[in-house]
Structures are given as structure tokens and as C-alpha cells.
Amino acid sequence: MNEMRKLMEAVERVDEGKGMSPREASAELENIHSEIKSMIGEAKRYVRWGFGGSGEVGYERAKYWISAIETALDKDHEWMGGNMFTMEDTINELNEAAEYNDEDEEYMEEEAASYDTDMEPEDFADSLVRAANTKENLSVDDIFHSEDSISVEITNDESMVKAHVDINIEDGHVTIETYRDREGVLLDSHYWEGMDDGVVEQIMDLIMMPMENTIGRRPY
């Protein structure tokens, strides 16, 4: 009775844990698998003892449900044949899913780590200039250093859009304003809290935007 109660409690835990991870589900199923193996072993002994031996007709009939349970659990049994897919197979699939999730989480962590959120203003400005220099149509016009900020002027020679990037040293934020180079008309503005490689990429995308995509856009 205690074993049956444990089994029912384990099944209830699985039913309640709808949001559990594959690894957690696998661990619960492994416990249930182990408990069923133990209980079916006890059941076989009780049947054998109850019928007074393994040669009795009642014991032979009990083999139908005993074999059905044992072959459904795994392939480690005494019976000919077996199930195409067992409980152990499900546990293995859950473990594979857990490994896949772990790899995916590791990838996301590596991606997040690749963006240095603690980049210093000077390093950010250098990264911005290096990125601009790799673009065929961009040219870095000027870099201004003051006590409070670093400003970088970049021009898109193809669209004639000029970008003014202001890097605030004290607050650690970045703003960009883009203008039509000849008229000095404000086209767009953006603001970021923090300085990292992701912001550099976004600034490059804004400066590289064709002129027809910038005309008429309202700054925000």
C-alpha cells in the first residue's frame, strides 16, 4: 500500500507540473519507472505465492498483464518481443530535449556575453569608428572630446546623410541625430541607455539607410 501511495503521489506531481522542464519531467518519470519495476517484481512474487508455484494455471494467466507492464517499461525483461516504444524511450527523449535546451541556453548566454554592456565611452567611440571604417560608403569626419561627452561625425557619402553621435561620459547613454548633409534638416534621432556592440550595429544600420527611407521620418 505504501508503494502504491508513492506511485500515485508521483503521478499527481507530474500532472500538476505542467510547466516543468524536460529535465524535471525526465527525473520524475525515472522515479516512477523505478517504482513500477519494484512493484511489478513484488506483484509477481505475490501471484506465485498465491497460486502455490509458477506452474499453476492462474499464474500462467497472470503472465499476460505482467508481460504487458514489463515490456511497456523498457527492453530489459524476460519476454519474447516487446513494445515498439517504451517508457524508458520517453525518458531518453526527454533527456535529449533537455540537452538541446541546455545548448540553446548556452548559445543565448554566449550571444549576450558577446555584447559588452559595460563598454567604456572611449572604447565605444573607437568601436564606432572602426565599424564606420569597414563600410564602403561611410566616412568619419570628426571626433570631438569634451569633459562630458565624445561626439563622432559620420557621413554616408552615397545618401549624403550626416550622423552626429553623442556619447555621454557621465550618464553612459548614446544619442544619434541624422541630417541631410546639404540642408542640415533633421531626419531622425535615437537614444540608447548603455553602450555595447549591439548599439554600434544599430547606429551603422541607421547611417547606412538609403535616403528615400529617411525622408519624411519624424525624429523621436
C-alpha atoms as a printed R data frame, in Angstrom:
    type eleno elety resid chain resno      x       y       z
1   ATOM     1    CA   MET     A     1  0.000   0.000   0.000
2   ATOM     2    CA   ASN     A     2  2.833   2.378   0.769
3   ATOM     3    CA   GLU     A     3  4.395   1.709  -2.651
4   ATOM     4    CA   MET     A     4  1.052   2.315  -4.382
5   ATOM     5    CA   ARG     A     5  0.588   5.563  -2.474
6   ATOM     6    CA   LYS     A     6  4.068   6.690  -3.523
7   ATOM     7    CA   LEU     A     7  3.272   5.872  -7.140
8   ATOM     8    CA   MET     A     8  0.000   7.814  -7.093
9   ATOM     9    CA   GLU     A     9  1.731  10.786  -5.480
10  ATOM    10    CA   ALA     A    10  4.409  10.711  -8.180
11  ATOM    11    CA   VAL     A    11  1.759  10.623 -10.924
12  ATOM    12    CA   GLU     A    12 -0.036  13.580  -9.294
13  ATOM    13    CA   ARG     A    13  3.227  15.540  -9.215
14  ATOM    14    CA   VAL     A    14  3.643  15.024 -12.944
15  ATOM    15    CA   ASP     A    15  0.023  16.066 -13.598
16  ATOM    16    CA   GLU     A    16  0.446  19.246 -11.548
17  ATOM    17    CA   GLY     A    17  3.801  20.166 -13.060
18  ATOM    18    CA   LYS     A    18  2.512  21.310 -16.446
19  ATOM    19    CA   GLY     A    19  5.194  23.981 -16.661
20  ATOM    20    CA   MET     A    20  8.101  21.754 -15.702
21  ATOM    21    CA   SER     A    21 11.184  21.475 -17.866
22  ATOM    22    CA   PRO     A    22 12.101  18.325 -19.854
23  ATOM    23    CA   ARG     A    23 14.854  17.550 -17.339
24  ATOM    24    CA   GLU     A    24 12.443  17.800 -14.401
25  ATOM    25    CA   ALA     A    25  9.868  15.656 -16.193
26  ATOM    26    CA   SER     A    26 12.527  13.073 -17.017
27  ATOM    27    CA   ALA     A    27 13.613  12.883 -13.370
28  ATOM    28    CA   GLU     A    28 10.012  12.364 -12.222
29  ATOM    29    CA   LEU     A    29  9.406   9.661 -14.843
30  ATOM    30    CA   GLU     A    30 12.626   7.896 -13.871
31  ATOM    31    CA   ASN     A    31 11.365   7.725 -10.284
32  ATOM    32    CA   ILE     A    32  8.014   6.354 -11.448
33  ATOM    33    CA   HIS     A    33  9.772   3.866 -13.751
34  ATOM    34    CA   SER     A    34 11.888   2.611 -10.861
35  ATOM    35    CA   GLU     A    35  8.864   2.355  -8.556
36  ATOM    36    CA   ILE     A    36  6.814   0.412 -11.122
37  ATOM    37    CA   LYS     A    37  9.730  -2.000 -11.699
38  ATOM    38    CA   SER     A    38  9.923  -2.590  -7.973
39  ATOM    39    CA   MET     A    39  6.140  -3.011  -7.607
40  ATOM    40    CA   ILE     A    40  5.761  -5.405 -10.553
41  ATOM    41    CA   GLY     A    41  8.529  -7.517  -9.004
42  ATOM    42    CA   GLU     A    42  6.533  -7.687  -5.783
43  ATOM    43    CA   ALA     A    43  3.336  -8.441  -7.739
44  ATOM    44    CA   LYS     A    44  4.981 -11.395  -9.471
45  ATOM    45    CA   ARG     A    45  6.047 -12.821  -6.134
46  ATOM    46    CA   TYR     A    46  2.548 -12.414  -4.677
47  ATOM    47    CA   VAL     A    47  0.991 -14.145  -7.691
48  ATOM    48    CA   ARG     A    48  3.474 -17.007  -7.488
49  ATOM    49    CA   TRP     A    49  2.994 -17.381  -3.750
50  ATOM    50    CA   GLY     A    50 -0.782 -17.099  -4.019
51  ATOM    51    CA   PHE     A    51 -1.092 -19.838  -6.622
52  ATOM    52    CA   GLY     A    52  1.451 -22.024  -4.841
53  ATOM    53    CA   GLY     A    53  4.031 -22.031  -7.598
54  ATOM    54    CA   SER     A    54  4.871 -20.913 -11.078
55  ATOM    55    CA   GLY     A    55  3.311 -23.921 -12.786
56  ATOM    56    CA   GLU     A    56 -0.277 -23.182 -11.836
57  ATOM    57    CA   VAL     A    57 -2.823 -22.091 -14.452
58  ATOM    58    CA   GLY     A    58 -3.627 -18.881 -12.575
59  ATOM    59    CA   TYR     A    59 -0.003 -17.868 -12.579
60  ATOM    60    CA   GLU     A    60  0.305 -18.567 -16.305
61  ATOM    61    CA   ARG     A    61 -2.731 -16.369 -16.982
62  ATOM    62    CA   ALA     A    62 -1.242 -13.565 -14.873
63  ATOM    63    CA   LYS     A    63  1.711 -13.503 -17.257
64  ATOM    64    CA   TYR     A    64 -0.457 -11.635 -19.789
65  ATOM    65    CA   TRP     A    65 -0.739  -8.490 -17.719
66  ATOM    66    CA   ILE     A    66  2.689  -8.912 -16.117
67  ATOM    67    CA   SER     A    67  4.367  -9.087 -19.526
68  ATOM    68    CA   ALA     A    68  2.310  -6.141 -20.809
69  ATOM    69    CA   ILE     A    69  3.568  -3.954 -17.948
70  ATOM    70    CA   GLU     A    70  7.194  -5.084 -18.074
71  ATOM    71    CA   THR     A    71  7.523  -4.774 -21.856
72  ATOM    72    CA   ALA     A    72  5.947  -1.302 -21.694
73  ATOM    73    CA   LEU     A    73  8.568  -0.146 -19.190
74  ATOM    74    CA   ASP     A    74 11.771  -0.976 -21.095
75  ATOM    75    CA   LYS     A    75 13.531  -3.683 -23.087
76  ATOM    76    CA   ASP     A    76 15.182  -5.275 -20.048
77  ATOM    77    CA   HIS     A    77 12.792  -8.201 -19.470
78  ATOM    78    CA   GLU     A    78 12.444 -11.959 -19.921
79  ATOM    79    CA   TRP     A    79  9.667 -11.892 -22.543
80  ATOM    80    CA   MET     A    80  9.853 -12.607 -26.262
81  ATOM    81    CA   GLY     A    81  9.296  -9.474 -28.312
82  ATOM    82    CA   GLY     A    82  8.365  -6.186 -26.693
83  ATOM    83    CA   ASN     A    83  6.865  -2.758 -27.248
84  ATOM    84    CA   MET     A    84  7.939  -0.600 -30.176
85  ATOM    85    CA   PHE     A    85  8.204   2.371 -27.814
86  ATOM    86    CA   THR     A    86  8.699   2.079 -24.057
87  ATOM    87    CA   MET     A    87  8.589   4.318 -21.023
88  ATOM    88    CA   GLU     A    88 12.386   4.257 -20.994
89  ATOM    89    CA   ASP     A    89 12.375   5.571 -24.585
90  ATOM    90    CA   THR     A    90 10.221   8.512 -23.473
91  ATOM    91    CA   ILE     A    91 12.636   9.252 -20.648
92  ATOM    92    CA   ASN     A    92 15.541   9.191 -23.109
93  ATOM    93    CA   GLU     A    93 13.708  11.579 -25.443
94  ATOM    94    CA   LEU     A    94 13.106  13.984 -22.571
95  ATOM    95    CA   ASN     A    95 16.807  13.843 -21.689
96  ATOM    96    CA   GLU     A    96 17.676  14.661 -25.305
97  ATOM    97    CA   ALA     A    97 15.252  17.591 -25.240
98  ATOM    98    CA   ALA     A    98 16.866  18.800 -22.010
99  ATOM    99    CA   GLU     A    99 20.328  18.645 -23.618
100 ATOM   100    CA   TYR     A   100 19.032  20.608 -26.609
101 ATOM   101    CA   ASN     A   101 17.572  23.243 -24.275
102 ATOM   102    CA   ASP     A   102 20.869  23.441 -22.399
103 ATOM   103    CA   GLU     A   103 22.760  24.002 -25.660
104 ATOM   104    CA   ASP     A   104 20.232  26.665 -26.678
105 ATOM   105    CA   GLU     A   105 20.592  28.433 -23.319
106 ATOM   106    CA   GLU     A   106 24.380  28.283 -23.581
107 ATOM   107    CA   TYR     A   107 24.179  29.815 -27.061
108 ATOM   108    CA   MET     A   108 21.946  32.634 -25.809
109 ATOM   109    CA   GLU     A   109 24.293  33.271 -22.879
110 ATOM   110    CA   GLU     A   110 27.272  33.388 -25.236
111 ATOM   111    CA   GLU     A   111 25.398  35.789 -27.503
112 ATOM   112    CA   ALA     A   112 24.524  38.013 -24.559
113 ATOM   113    CA   ALA     A   113 28.101  37.892 -23.304
114 ATOM   114    CA   SER     A   114 29.355  38.968 -26.729
115 ATOM   115    CA   TYR     A   115 27.705  42.339 -26.157
116 ATOM   116    CA   ASP     A   116 29.753  44.167 -23.562
117 ATOM   117    CA   THR     A   117 27.191  46.245 -21.669
118 ATOM   118    CA   ASP     A   118 29.966  47.799 -19.579
119 ATOM   119    CA   MET     A   119 31.862  49.284 -22.523
120 ATOM   120    CA   GLU     A   120 33.694  52.477 -21.627
121 ATOM   121    CA   PRO     A   121 32.813  55.644 -23.613
122 ATOM   122    CA   GLU     A   122 36.258  55.793 -25.222
123 ATOM   123    CA   ASP     A   123 36.060  52.118 -26.207
124 ATOM   124    CA   PHE     A   124 32.563  52.656 -27.590
125 ATOM   125    CA   ALA     A   125 33.751  55.585 -29.699
126 ATOM   126    CA   ASP     A   126 36.680  53.513 -31.014
127 ATOM   127    CA   SER     A   127 34.331  50.642 -31.850
128 ATOM   128    CA   LEU     A   128 32.008  53.043 -33.655
129 ATOM   129    CA   VAL     A   129 34.851  54.494 -35.724
130 ATOM   130    CA   ARG     A   130 36.190  51.035 -36.589
131 ATOM   131    CA   ALA     A   131 32.729  49.908 -37.694
132 ATOM   132    CA   ALA     A   132 32.282  53.005 -39.869
133 ATOM   133    CA   ASN     A   133 35.680  52.472 -41.479
134 ATOM   134    CA   THR     A   134 34.631  48.993 -42.599
135 ATOM   135    CA   LYS     A   135 31.684  50.429 -44.562
136 ATOM   136    CA   GLU     A   136 32.500  51.410 -48.138
137 ATOM   137    CA   ASN     A   137 30.161  54.444 -48.264
138 ATOM   138    CA   LEU     A   138 30.845  55.855 -44.786
139 ATOM   139    CA   SER     A   139 33.469  58.338 -43.751
140 ATOM   140    CA   VAL     A   140 34.339  59.591 -40.266
141 ATOM   141    CA   ASP     A   141 34.517  63.384 -40.471
142 ATOM   142    CA   ASP     A   142 35.389  64.461 -36.936
143 ATOM   143    CA   ILE     A   143 35.718  63.226 -33.354
144 ATOM   144    CA   PHE     A   144 35.202  65.762 -30.557
145 ATOM   145    CA   HIS     A   145 36.238  65.130 -26.968
146 ATOM   146    CA   SER     A   146 34.938  67.243 -24.104
147 ATOM   147    CA   GLU     A   147 34.742  66.819 -20.352
148 ATOM   148    CA   ASP     A   148 31.198  65.436 -20.509
149 ATOM   149    CA   SER     A   149 30.946  63.697 -23.864
150 ATOM   150    CA   ILE     A   150 32.530  62.329 -27.011
151 ATOM   151    CA   SER     A   151 30.965  63.262 -30.353
152 ATOM   152    CA   VAL     A   152 31.527  61.430 -33.619
153 ATOM   153    CA   GLU     A   153 30.506  62.842 -37.013
154 ATOM   154    CA   ILE     A   154 29.912  60.241 -39.732
155 ATOM   155    CA   THR     A   155 28.717  60.849 -43.312
156 ATOM   156    CA   ASN     A   156 27.066  58.448 -45.718
157 ATOM   157    CA   ASP     A   157 28.731  59.545 -48.961
158 ATOM   158    CA   GLU     A   158 26.122  57.824 -51.095
159 ATOM   159    CA   SER     A   159 22.917  59.167 -49.490
160 ATOM   160    CA   MET     A   160 24.598  62.368 -48.221
161 ATOM   161    CA   VAL     A   161 23.179  61.758 -44.759
162 ATOM   162    CA   LYS     A   162 25.300  63.081 -41.908
163 ATOM   163    CA   ALA     A   163 25.091  61.488 -38.465
164 ATOM   164    CA   HIS     A   164 26.015  63.155 -35.196
165 ATOM   165    CA   VAL     A   165 26.615  60.596 -32.444
166 ATOM   166    CA   ASP     A   166 26.902  61.948 -28.913
167 ATOM   167    CA   ILE     A   167 28.353  59.651 -26.245
168 ATOM   168    CA   ASN     A   168 27.621  60.919 -22.736
169 ATOM   169    CA   ILE     A   169 30.536  60.060 -20.457
170 ATOM   170    CA   GLU     A   170 28.822  60.661 -17.130
171 ATOM   171    CA   ASP     A   171 25.395  59.062 -17.725
172 ATOM   172    CA   GLY     A   172 26.538  56.336 -20.096
173 ATOM   173    CA   HIS     A   173 23.904  56.936 -22.778
174 ATOM   174    CA   VAL     A   174 24.169  57.462 -26.518
175 ATOM   175    CA   THR     A   175 22.156  59.686 -28.861
176 ATOM   176    CA   ILE     A   176 22.278  59.933 -32.635
177 ATOM   177    CA   GLU     A   177 20.823  62.588 -34.915
178 ATOM   178    CA   THR     A   178 20.846  62.251 -38.677
179 ATOM   179    CA   TYR     A   179 20.631  65.197 -41.084
180 ATOM   180    CA   ARG     A   180 20.522  65.869 -44.770
181 ATOM   181    CA   ASP     A   181 24.103  66.875 -45.283
182 ATOM   182    CA   ARG     A   182 23.488  69.885 -47.522
183 ATOM   183    CA   GLU     A   183 20.357  71.396 -45.958
184 ATOM   184    CA   GLY     A   184 21.068  70.447 -42.341
185 ATOM   185    CA   VAL     A   185 17.461  69.231 -41.966
186 ATOM   186    CA   LEU     A   186 16.934  66.858 -39.024
187 ATOM   187    CA   LEU     A   187 15.802  63.475 -40.330
188 ATOM   188    CA   ASP     A   188 15.785  61.218 -37.299
189 ATOM   189    CA   SER     A   189 17.022  60.808 -33.731
190 ATOM   190    CA   HIS     A   190 17.512  57.868 -31.378
191 ATOM   191    CA   TYR     A   191 18.556  57.335 -27.788
192 ATOM   192    CA   TRP     A   192 20.123  54.325 -26.010
193 ATOM   193    CA   GLU     A   193 20.766  53.617 -22.350
194 ATOM   194    CA   GLY     A   194 24.172  51.975 -22.221
195 ATOM   195    CA   MET     A   195 26.954  51.328 -24.701
196 ATOM   196    CA   ASP     A   196 27.653  47.975 -26.324
197 ATOM   197    CA   ASP     A   197 28.332  46.362 -29.701
198 ATOM   198    CA   GLY     A   198 24.616  45.983 -30.324
199 ATOM   199    CA   VAL     A   199 24.183  49.764 -30.217
200 ATOM   200    CA   VAL     A   200 27.100  50.154 -32.636
201 ATOM   201    CA   GLU     A   201 25.355  47.803 -35.079
202 ATOM   202    CA   GLN     A   202 22.073  49.722 -34.797
203 ATOM   203    CA   ILE     A   203 23.852  53.042 -35.408
204 ATOM   204    CA   MET     A   204 25.526  51.600 -38.504
205 ATOM   205    CA   ASP     A   205 22.136  50.416 -39.793
206 ATOM   206    CA   LEU     A   206 20.659  53.889 -39.312
207 ATOM   207    CA   ILE     A   207 23.506  55.653 -41.096
208 ATOM   208    CA   MET     A   208 23.532  53.133 -43.939
209 ATOM   209    CA   MET     A   209 19.786  53.575 -44.523
210 ATOM   210    CA   PRO     A   210 19.076  54.845 -48.068
211 ATOM   211    CA   MET     A   211 17.957  58.469 -48.368
212 ATOM   212    CA   GLU     A   212 14.475  57.510 -49.625
213 ATOM   213    CA   ASN     A   213 13.870  55.639 -46.363
214 ATOM   214    CA   THR     A   214 14.836  58.601 -44.206
215 ATOM   215    CA   ILE     A   215 12.966  61.451 -45.934
216 ATOM   216    CA   GLY     A   216  9.788  62.328 -44.110
217 ATOM   217    CA   ARG     A   217 10.581  60.312 -40.987
218 ATOM   218    CA   ARG     A   218  9.831  62.130 -37.781
219 ATOM   219    CA   PRO     A   219 12.513  62.155 -35.080
220 ATOM   220    CA   TYR     A   220 11.699  60.567 -31.719
